[in-house]
Amino acid sequence: MDERQVFSWMLLISYSTDAMDGMIARGLKITSSRGSQLDSVGDQITFTIGLIGCYIFEPAFIKQNLTLIIIAFSPYLIQMAIAFMKYGKATAFHTYMAKLSAIIQSMFILWLLFFGPVYWIFYTMIVIGILETIEEITLIFMYDNWVDGVKGIYWALQDKRRLKEIKKE
């Protein structure tokens, strides 16, 4: 097995255990705000490692699509900056859109590393990632205080934590 295959299999294991740990924690009802934050940090680290792997093993693809990657990644950096300015830390909403985005990102990165690029998955990943980031930014403006576990905008509109903040004003 060459380095690329070893890296790809290790990344697959990382993505798989990340998916399982959340299901296990929810199933055993051992979730916490701290765990949610740590999960988000772990997701960011795994995604970054996946991107580094793509750069190392598929540099031609990255260079060919760098402009689109930067355009798609910029809103995420803006979202992180807004969250740090408002809350002093990253968000951990774990919306359905974020989960879908993570699944598509991992699917694309793994497919790229195992088999090569598939552009419809790449473009889907870009679009869903941008939509998910827009939702995250919207949620930041909907909540005065940091919260975790918001499924999406629809659920935020009904969230008692948010409604308490509105009643205080």
PyMOL CGO cylinders between C-alpha atoms (Angstrom):
from pymol import cmd
from pymol.cgo import CYLINDER

trace = [
    CYLINDER, 0.00, 0.00, 0.00, 1.37, 3.43, -0.89, 0.3, 1, 1, 1, 1, 1, 1,
    CYLINDER, 1.37, 3.43, -0.89, 1.16, 6.63, 1.21, 0.3, 1, 1, 1, 1, 1, 1,
    CYLINDER, 1.16, 6.63, 1.21, -1.94, 7.85, -0.60, 0.3, 1, 1, 1, 1, 1, 1,
    CYLINDER, -1.94, 7.85, -0.60, -3.85, 4.65, 0.14, 0.3, 1, 1, 1, 1, 1, 1,
    CYLINDER, -3.85, 4.65, 0.14, -2.78, 4.62, 3.79, 0.3, 1, 1, 1, 1, 1, 1,
    CYLINDER, -2.78, 4.62, 3.79, -3.79, 8.27, 4.16, 0.3, 1, 1, 1, 1, 1, 1,
    CYLINDER, -3.79, 8.27, 4.16, -7.14, 7.66, 2.43, 0.3, 1, 1, 1, 1, 1, 1,
    CYLINDER, -7.14, 7.66, 2.43, -7.98, 4.66, 4.61, 0.3, 1, 1, 1, 1, 1, 1,
    CYLINDER, -7.98, 4.66, 4.61, -7.00, 6.52, 7.78, 0.3, 1, 1, 1, 1, 1, 1,
    CYLINDER, -7.00, 6.52, 7.78, -9.17, 9.45, 6.72, 0.3, 1, 1, 1, 1, 1, 1,
    CYLINDER, -9.17, 9.45, 6.72, -12.07, 7.08, 6.05, 0.3, 1, 1, 1, 1, 1, 1,
    CYLINDER, -12.07, 7.08, 6.05, -11.65, 5.63, 9.55, 0.3, 1, 1, 1, 1, 1, 1,
    CYLINDER, -11.65, 5.63, 9.55, -11.57, 9.16, 11.00, 0.3, 1, 1, 1, 1, 1, 1,
    CYLINDER, -11.57, 9.16, 11.00, -14.77, 10.17, 9.19, 0.3, 1, 1, 1, 1, 1, 1,
    CYLINDER, -14.77, 10.17, 9.19, -16.46, 6.92, 10.24, 0.3, 1, 1, 1, 1, 1, 1,
    CYLINDER, -16.46, 6.92, 10.24, -15.58, 7.25, 13.92, 0.3, 1, 1, 1, 1, 1, 1,
    CYLINDER, -15.58, 7.25, 13.92, -16.69, 10.90, 13.86, 0.3, 1, 1, 1, 1, 1, 1,
    CYLINDER, -16.69, 10.90, 13.86, -20.09, 9.85, 12.56, 0.3, 1, 1, 1, 1, 1, 1,
    CYLINDER, -20.09, 9.85, 12.56, -20.39, 7.04, 15.11, 0.3, 1, 1, 1, 1, 1, 1,
    CYLINDER, -20.39, 7.04, 15.11, -19.36, 9.04, 18.18, 0.3, 1, 1, 1, 1, 1, 1,
    CYLINDER, -19.36, 9.04, 18.18, -22.21, 11.51, 17.71, 0.3, 1, 1, 1, 1, 1, 1,
    CYLINDER, -22.21, 11.51, 17.71, -24.78, 8.75, 17.27, 0.3, 1, 1, 1, 1, 1, 1,
    CYLINDER, -24.78, 8.75, 17.27, -23.46, 6.89, 20.31, 0.3, 1, 1, 1, 1, 1, 1,
    CYLINDER, -23.46, 6.89, 20.31, -23.47, 10.03, 22.49, 0.3, 1, 1, 1, 1, 1, 1,
    CYLINDER, -23.47, 10.03, 22.49, -27.04, 10.90, 21.49, 0.3, 1, 1, 1, 1, 1, 1,
    CYLINDER, -27.04, 10.90, 21.49, -28.16, 7.29, 21.90, 0.3, 1, 1, 1, 1, 1, 1,
    CYLINDER, -28.16, 7.29, 21.90, -26.71, 7.09, 25.40, 0.3, 1, 1, 1, 1, 1, 1,
    CYLINDER, -26.71, 7.09, 25.40, -27.92, 10.61, 26.18, 0.3, 1, 1, 1, 1, 1, 1,
    CYLINDER, -27.92, 10.61, 26.18, -24.43, 11.77, 27.17, 0.3, 1, 1, 1, 1, 1, 1,
    CYLINDER, -24.43, 11.77, 27.17, -24.30, 14.98, 25.18, 0.3, 1, 1, 1, 1, 1, 1,
    CYLINDER, -24.30, 14.98, 25.18, -23.03, 18.30, 26.48, 0.3, 1, 1, 1, 1, 1, 1,
    CYLINDER, -23.03, 18.30, 26.48, -22.16, 21.77, 25.24, 0.3, 1, 1, 1, 1, 1, 1,
    CYLINDER, -22.16, 21.77, 25.24, -18.48, 20.98, 25.80, 0.3, 1, 1, 1, 1, 1, 1,
    CYLINDER, -18.48, 20.98, 25.80, -18.81, 17.76, 23.81, 0.3, 1, 1, 1, 1, 1, 1,
    CYLINDER, -18.81, 17.76, 23.81, -20.53, 19.68, 21.03, 0.3, 1, 1, 1, 1, 1, 1,
    CYLINDER, -20.53, 19.68, 21.03, -17.67, 22.19, 20.93, 0.3, 1, 1, 1, 1, 1, 1,
    CYLINDER, -17.67, 22.19, 20.93, -15.06, 19.42, 20.89, 0.3, 1, 1, 1, 1, 1, 1,
    CYLINDER, -15.06, 19.42, 20.89, -16.93, 17.64, 18.10, 0.3, 1, 1, 1, 1, 1, 1,
    CYLINDER, -16.93, 17.64, 18.10, -16.89, 20.84, 16.04, 0.3, 1, 1, 1, 1, 1, 1,
    CYLINDER, -16.89, 20.84, 16.04, -13.16, 21.27, 16.59, 0.3, 1, 1, 1, 1, 1, 1,
    CYLINDER, -13.16, 21.27, 16.59, -12.60, 17.64, 15.63, 0.3, 1, 1, 1, 1, 1, 1,
    CYLINDER, -12.60, 17.64, 15.63, -14.67, 18.13, 12.48, 0.3, 1, 1, 1, 1, 1, 1,
    CYLINDER, -14.67, 18.13, 12.48, -12.60, 21.18, 11.51, 0.3, 1, 1, 1, 1, 1, 1,
    CYLINDER, -12.60, 21.18, 11.51, -9.32, 19.35, 12.11, 0.3, 1, 1, 1, 1, 1, 1,
    CYLINDER, -9.32, 19.35, 12.11, -10.44, 16.31, 10.10, 0.3, 1, 1, 1, 1, 1, 1,
    CYLINDER, -10.44, 16.31, 10.10, -11.65, 18.49, 7.24, 0.3, 1, 1, 1, 1, 1, 1,
    CYLINDER, -11.65, 18.49, 7.24, -8.36, 20.43, 7.25, 0.3, 1, 1, 1, 1, 1, 1,
    CYLINDER, -8.36, 20.43, 7.25, -6.36, 17.20, 7.19, 0.3, 1, 1, 1, 1, 1, 1,
    CYLINDER, -6.36, 17.20, 7.19, -8.54, 16.00, 4.29, 0.3, 1, 1, 1, 1, 1, 1,
    CYLINDER, -8.54, 16.00, 4.29, -7.82, 19.22, 2.40, 0.3, 1, 1, 1, 1, 1, 1,
    CYLINDER, -7.82, 19.22, 2.40, -4.10, 18.86, 3.05, 0.3, 1, 1, 1, 1, 1, 1,
    CYLINDER, -4.10, 18.86, 3.05, -4.29, 15.32, 1.69, 0.3, 1, 1, 1, 1, 1, 1,
    CYLINDER, -4.29, 15.32, 1.69, -6.07, 16.59, -1.42, 0.3, 1, 1, 1, 1, 1, 1,
    CYLINDER, -6.07, 16.59, -1.42, -3.36, 19.20, -1.90, 0.3, 1, 1, 1, 1, 1, 1,
    CYLINDER, -3.36, 19.20, -1.90, -0.58, 16.64, -1.48, 0.3, 1, 1, 1, 1, 1, 1,
    CYLINDER, -0.58, 16.64, -1.48, -2.09, 13.82, -3.54, 0.3, 1, 1, 1, 1, 1, 1,
    CYLINDER, -2.09, 13.82, -3.54, -4.19, 15.79, -6.08, 0.3, 1, 1, 1, 1, 1, 1,
    CYLINDER, -4.19, 15.79, -6.08, -2.29, 19.06, -6.57, 0.3, 1, 1, 1, 1, 1, 1,
    CYLINDER, -2.29, 19.06, -6.57, -3.40, 19.38, -10.21, 0.3, 1, 1, 1, 1, 1, 1,
    CYLINDER, -3.40, 19.38, -10.21, -7.08, 19.25, -9.19, 0.3, 1, 1, 1, 1, 1, 1,
    CYLINDER, -7.08, 19.25, -9.19, -6.54, 21.81, -6.41, 0.3, 1, 1, 1, 1, 1, 1,
    CYLINDER, -6.54, 21.81, -6.41, -4.63, 24.20, -8.69, 0.3, 1, 1, 1, 1, 1, 1,
    CYLINDER, -4.63, 24.20, -8.69, -7.21, 23.83, -11.47, 0.3, 1, 1, 1, 1, 1, 1,
    CYLINDER, -7.21, 23.83, -11.47, -10.08, 24.62, -9.09, 0.3, 1, 1, 1, 1, 1, 1,
    CYLINDER, -10.08, 24.62, -9.09, -8.35, 26.96, -6.63, 0.3, 1, 1, 1, 1, 1, 1,
    CYLINDER, -8.35, 26.96, -6.63, -10.46, 30.02, -7.47, 0.3, 1, 1, 1, 1, 1, 1,
    CYLINDER, -10.46, 30.02, -7.47, -13.72, 28.17, -6.83, 0.3, 1, 1, 1, 1, 1, 1,
    CYLINDER, -13.72, 28.17, -6.83, -12.33, 26.61, -3.65, 0.3, 1, 1, 1, 1, 1, 1,
    CYLINDER, -12.33, 26.61, -3.65, -11.33, 30.05, -2.34, 0.3, 1, 1, 1, 1, 1, 1,
    CYLINDER, -11.33, 30.05, -2.34, -14.73, 31.52, -3.26, 0.3, 1, 1, 1, 1, 1, 1,
    CYLINDER, -14.73, 31.52, -3.26, -16.47, 28.67, -1.42, 0.3, 1, 1, 1, 1, 1, 1,
    CYLINDER, -16.47, 28.67, -1.42, -14.14, 28.80, 1.60, 0.3, 1, 1, 1, 1, 1, 1,
    CYLINDER, -14.14, 28.80, 1.60, -14.25, 32.59, 2.10, 0.3, 1, 1, 1, 1, 1, 1,
    CYLINDER, -14.25, 32.59, 2.10, -17.79, 32.70, 3.58, 0.3, 1, 1, 1, 1, 1, 1,
    CYLINDER, -17.79, 32.70, 3.58, -16.71, 30.06, 6.10, 0.3, 1, 1, 1, 1, 1, 1,
    CYLINDER, -16.71, 30.06, 6.10, -13.84, 32.30, 7.25, 0.3, 1, 1, 1, 1, 1, 1,
    CYLINDER, -13.84, 32.30, 7.25, -16.27, 35.22, 7.52, 0.3, 1, 1, 1, 1, 1, 1,
    CYLINDER, -16.27, 35.22, 7.52, -18.66, 33.06, 9.55, 0.3, 1, 1, 1, 1, 1, 1,
    CYLINDER, -18.66, 33.06, 9.55, -15.86, 32.03, 11.92, 0.3, 1, 1, 1, 1, 1, 1,
    CYLINDER, -15.86, 32.03, 11.92, -14.76, 35.67, 12.34, 0.3, 1, 1, 1, 1, 1, 1,
    CYLINDER, -14.76, 35.67, 12.34, -18.33, 36.78, 13.14, 0.3, 1, 1, 1, 1, 1, 1,
    CYLINDER, -18.33, 36.78, 13.14, -18.73, 33.94, 15.66, 0.3, 1, 1, 1, 1, 1, 1,
    CYLINDER, -18.73, 33.94, 15.66, -15.45, 34.78, 17.40, 0.3, 1, 1, 1, 1, 1, 1,
    CYLINDER, -15.45, 34.78, 17.40, -16.33, 38.48, 17.53, 0.3, 1, 1, 1, 1, 1, 1,
    CYLINDER, -16.33, 38.48, 17.53, -19.80, 37.80, 18.92, 0.3, 1, 1, 1, 1, 1, 1,
    CYLINDER, -19.80, 37.80, 18.92, -19.26, 34.73, 21.13, 0.3, 1, 1, 1, 1, 1, 1,
    CYLINDER, -19.26, 34.73, 21.13, -15.50, 34.52, 21.58, 0.3, 1, 1, 1, 1, 1, 1,
    CYLINDER, -15.50, 34.52, 21.58, -15.53, 31.01, 20.11, 0.3, 1, 1, 1, 1, 1, 1,
    CYLINDER, -15.53, 31.01, 20.11, -16.67, 29.01, 17.12, 0.3, 1, 1, 1, 1, 1, 1,
    CYLINDER, -16.67, 29.01, 17.12, -20.29, 27.98, 16.71, 0.3, 1, 1, 1, 1, 1, 1,
    CYLINDER, -20.29, 27.98, 16.71, -21.48, 24.44, 17.39, 0.3, 1, 1, 1, 1, 1, 1,
    CYLINDER, -21.48, 24.44, 17.39, -25.00, 24.57, 15.99, 0.3, 1, 1, 1, 1, 1, 1,
    CYLINDER, -25.00, 24.57, 15.99, -24.74, 21.15, 14.31, 0.3, 1, 1, 1, 1, 1, 1,
    CYLINDER, -24.74, 21.15, 14.31, -27.57, 21.94, 11.92, 0.3, 1, 1, 1, 1, 1, 1,
    CYLINDER, -27.57, 21.94, 11.92, -29.01, 19.41, 9.52, 0.3, 1, 1, 1, 1, 1, 1,
    CYLINDER, -29.01, 19.41, 9.52, -27.47, 21.45, 6.69, 0.3, 1, 1, 1, 1, 1, 1,
    CYLINDER, -27.47, 21.45, 6.69, -24.04, 21.25, 8.40, 0.3, 1, 1, 1, 1, 1, 1,
    CYLINDER, -24.04, 21.25, 8.40, -24.37, 17.49, 8.71, 0.3, 1, 1, 1, 1, 1, 1,
    CYLINDER, -24.37, 17.49, 8.71, -25.37, 17.19, 5.06, 0.3, 1, 1, 1, 1, 1, 1,
    CYLINDER, -25.37, 17.19, 5.06, -22.46, 19.43, 4.07, 0.3, 1, 1, 1, 1, 1, 1,
    CYLINDER, -22.46, 19.43, 4.07, -20.02, 17.33, 6.12, 0.3, 1, 1, 1, 1, 1, 1,
    CYLINDER, -20.02, 17.33, 6.12, -21.28, 14.13, 4.52, 0.3, 1, 1, 1, 1, 1, 1,
    CYLINDER, -21.28, 14.13, 4.52, -20.90, 15.53, 1.01, 0.3, 1, 1, 1, 1, 1, 1,
    CYLINDER, -20.90, 15.53, 1.01, -17.46, 17.00, 1.83, 0.3, 1, 1, 1, 1, 1, 1,
    CYLINDER, -17.46, 17.00, 1.83, -16.22, 13.71, 3.21, 0.3, 1, 1, 1, 1, 1, 1,
    CYLINDER, -16.22, 13.71, 3.21, -17.74, 11.81, 0.30, 0.3, 1, 1, 1, 1, 1, 1,
    CYLINDER, -17.74, 11.81, 0.30, -16.01, 14.10, -2.22, 0.3, 1, 1, 1, 1, 1, 1,
    CYLINDER, -16.01, 14.10, -2.22, -12.63, 14.12, -0.46, 0.3, 1, 1, 1, 1, 1, 1,
    CYLINDER, -12.63, 14.12, -0.46, -12.61, 10.34, -0.05, 0.3, 1, 1, 1, 1, 1, 1,
    CYLINDER, -12.61, 10.34, -0.05, -13.74, 9.75, -3.63, 0.3, 1, 1, 1, 1, 1, 1,
    CYLINDER, -13.74, 9.75, -3.63, -11.08, 12.16, -4.88, 0.3, 1, 1, 1, 1, 1, 1,
    CYLINDER, -11.08, 12.16, -4.88, -8.36, 10.39, -2.90, 0.3, 1, 1, 1, 1, 1, 1,
    CYLINDER, -8.36, 10.39, -2.90, -9.46, 6.84, -3.71, 0.3, 1, 1, 1, 1, 1, 1,
    CYLINDER, -9.46, 6.84, -3.71, -10.58, 7.23, -7.34, 0.3, 1, 1, 1, 1, 1, 1,
    CYLINDER, -10.58, 7.23, -7.34, -10.02, 10.78, -8.61, 0.3, 1, 1, 1, 1, 1, 1,
    CYLINDER, -10.02, 10.78, -8.61, -12.30, 13.81, -9.06, 0.3, 1, 1, 1, 1, 1, 1,
    CYLINDER, -12.30, 13.81, -9.06, -16.01, 13.60, -9.77, 0.3, 1, 1, 1, 1, 1, 1,
    CYLINDER, -16.01, 13.60, -9.77, -17.14, 17.11, -10.62, 0.3, 1, 1, 1, 1, 1, 1,
    CYLINDER, -17.14, 17.11, -10.62, -20.84, 16.80, -9.86, 0.3, 1, 1, 1, 1, 1, 1,
    CYLINDER, -20.84, 16.80, -9.86, -19.96, 15.83, -6.27, 0.3, 1, 1, 1, 1, 1, 1,
    CYLINDER, -19.96, 15.83, -6.27, -17.45, 18.70, -6.12, 0.3, 1, 1, 1, 1, 1, 1,
    CYLINDER, -17.45, 18.70, -6.12, -20.00, 21.28, -7.31, 0.3, 1, 1, 1, 1, 1, 1,
    CYLINDER, -20.00, 21.28, -7.31, -22.67, 19.88, -4.99, 0.3, 1, 1, 1, 1, 1, 1,
    CYLINDER, -22.67, 19.88, -4.99, -20.20, 20.14, -2.10, 0.3, 1, 1, 1, 1, 1, 1,
    CYLINDER, -20.20, 20.14, -2.10, -19.46, 23.78, -2.99, 0.3, 1, 1, 1, 1, 1, 1,
    CYLINDER, -19.46, 23.78, -2.99, -23.14, 24.79, -3.24, 0.3, 1, 1, 1, 1, 1, 1,
    CYLINDER, -23.14, 24.79, -3.24, -24.23, 22.97, -0.05, 0.3, 1, 1, 1, 1, 1, 1,
    CYLINDER, -24.23, 22.97, -0.05, -21.19, 24.33, 1.81, 0.3, 1, 1, 1, 1, 1, 1,
    CYLINDER, -21.19, 24.33, 1.81, -22.03, 27.92, 0.87, 0.3, 1, 1, 1, 1, 1, 1,
    CYLINDER, -22.03, 27.92, 0.87, -25.71, 27.46, 1.79, 0.3, 1, 1, 1, 1, 1, 1,
    CYLINDER, -25.71, 27.46, 1.79, -24.73, 25.89, 5.10, 0.3, 1, 1, 1, 1, 1, 1,
    CYLINDER, -24.73, 25.89, 5.10, -22.40, 28.80, 5.86, 0.3, 1, 1, 1, 1, 1, 1,
    CYLINDER, -22.40, 28.80, 5.86, -25.13, 31.33, 5.08, 0.3, 1, 1, 1, 1, 1, 1,
    CYLINDER, -25.13, 31.33, 5.08, -27.43, 29.45, 7.47, 0.3, 1, 1, 1, 1, 1, 1,
    CYLINDER, -27.43, 29.45, 7.47, -24.73, 29.51, 10.18, 0.3, 1, 1, 1, 1, 1, 1,
    CYLINDER, -24.73, 29.51, 10.18, -24.24, 33.27, 9.76, 0.3, 1, 1, 1, 1, 1, 1,
    CYLINDER, -24.24, 33.27, 9.76, -28.00, 33.79, 9.96, 0.3, 1, 1, 1, 1, 1, 1,
    CYLINDER, -28.00, 33.79, 9.96, -28.14, 31.73, 13.17, 0.3, 1, 1, 1, 1, 1, 1,
    CYLINDER, -28.14, 31.73, 13.17, -25.34, 33.77, 14.71, 0.3, 1, 1, 1, 1, 1, 1,
    CYLINDER, -25.34, 33.77, 14.71, -27.45, 36.89, 14.20, 0.3, 1, 1, 1, 1, 1, 1,
    CYLINDER, -27.45, 36.89, 14.20, -30.52, 35.13, 15.61, 0.3, 1, 1, 1, 1, 1, 1,
    CYLINDER, -30.52, 35.13, 15.61, -28.86, 34.24, 18.93, 0.3, 1, 1, 1, 1, 1, 1,
    CYLINDER, -28.86, 34.24, 18.93, -27.38, 36.85, 21.25, 0.3, 1, 1, 1, 1, 1, 1,
    CYLINDER, -27.38, 36.85, 21.25, -25.68, 34.16, 23.32, 0.3, 1, 1, 1, 1, 1, 1,
    CYLINDER, -25.68, 34.16, 23.32, -23.74, 31.07, 22.23, 0.3, 1, 1, 1, 1, 1, 1,
    CYLINDER, -23.74, 31.07, 22.23, -25.90, 27.95, 21.99, 0.3, 1, 1, 1, 1, 1, 1,
    CYLINDER, -25.90, 27.95, 21.99, -25.38, 24.49, 20.62, 0.3, 1, 1, 1, 1, 1, 1,
    CYLINDER, -25.38, 24.49, 20.62, -27.66, 21.96, 19.01, 0.3, 1, 1, 1, 1, 1, 1,
    CYLINDER, -27.66, 21.96, 19.01, -29.74, 24.16, 16.68, 0.3, 1, 1, 1, 1, 1, 1,
    CYLINDER, -29.74, 24.16, 16.68, -31.12, 22.03, 13.85, 0.3, 1, 1, 1, 1, 1, 1,
    CYLINDER, -31.12, 22.03, 13.85, -31.62, 24.95, 11.47, 0.3, 1, 1, 1, 1, 1, 1,
    CYLINDER, -31.62, 24.95, 11.47, -33.35, 28.28, 10.98, 0.3, 1, 1, 1, 1, 1, 1,
    CYLINDER, -33.35, 28.28, 10.98, -36.84, 26.77, 11.16, 0.3, 1, 1, 1, 1, 1, 1,
    CYLINDER, -36.84, 26.77, 11.16, -36.07, 25.26, 14.56, 0.3, 1, 1, 1, 1, 1, 1,
    CYLINDER, -36.07, 25.26, 14.56, -34.30, 28.42, 15.75, 0.3, 1, 1, 1, 1, 1, 1,
    CYLINDER, -34.30, 28.42, 15.75, -37.49, 30.41, 15.17, 0.3, 1, 1, 1, 1, 1, 1,
    CYLINDER, -37.49, 30.41, 15.17, -39.20, 28.13, 17.72, 0.3, 1, 1, 1, 1, 1, 1,
    CYLINDER, -39.20, 28.13, 17.72, -36.24, 27.70, 20.08, 0.3, 1, 1, 1, 1, 1, 1,
    CYLINDER, -36.24, 27.70, 20.08, -37.12, 28.60, 23.68, 0.3, 1, 1, 1, 1, 1, 1,
    CYLINDER, -37.12, 28.60, 23.68, -33.53, 29.68, 24.34, 0.3, 1, 1, 1, 1, 1, 1,
    CYLINDER, -33.53, 29.68, 24.34, -33.84, 32.32, 21.63, 0.3, 1, 1, 1, 1, 1, 1,
    CYLINDER, -33.84, 32.32, 21.63, -37.36, 33.30, 22.58, 0.3, 1, 1, 1, 1, 1, 1,
    CYLINDER, -37.36, 33.30, 22.58, -36.22, 33.96, 26.19, 0.3, 1, 1, 1, 1, 1, 1,
    CYLINDER, -36.22, 33.96, 26.19, -33.63, 36.37, 24.82, 0.3, 1, 1, 1, 1, 1, 1,
    CYLINDER, -33.63, 36.37, 24.82, -36.33, 38.21, 22.83, 0.3, 1, 1, 1, 1, 1, 1,
    CYLINDER, -36.33, 38.21, 22.83, -38.66, 38.46, 25.85, 0.3, 1, 1, 1, 1, 1, 1,
    CYLINDER, -38.66, 38.46, 25.85, -35.87, 39.99, 27.98, 0.3, 1, 1, 1, 1, 1, 1,
    CYLINDER, -35.87, 39.99, 27.98, -35.61, 42.92, 25.56, 0.3, 1, 1, 1, 1, 1, 1,
]
cmd.load_cgo(trace, "trace")
